[in-house]
């Protein structure tokens, strides 16, 4: 009887020690899965949007109608490497950094 009890206890201990190993493995799988989902739904679209915005900023030319981060609407009068000269109203011109331009409002008005 003691031998059977000993074997059952040894078998139970082996099963108990195997279970935490399986749970830690499945935990890593879940963490990797969560990271992949976050990358697919959050990081990837943001990178795509940043690339499109950078391409837009590099393609600016004289006469484009733009909006700055601060909400200033204007028309591009001059393009330099890092700055733009925009005409806001009449003879009012502002020099702004290219990184402050967020969209082309002439396209938005055509779509609506």
Secondary structure, 3 states (H helix, E strand, C coil): CHHHHHHHHHHHHHHHHHHHHHHHHHHHHHHHHHHHHHHHHHHHHHHHHHHHHHHHHHCCCCCCEEEECCCCEEEEEEECCCEEEEEEECCEEEEEEHHHEEEEHHHHHHHC
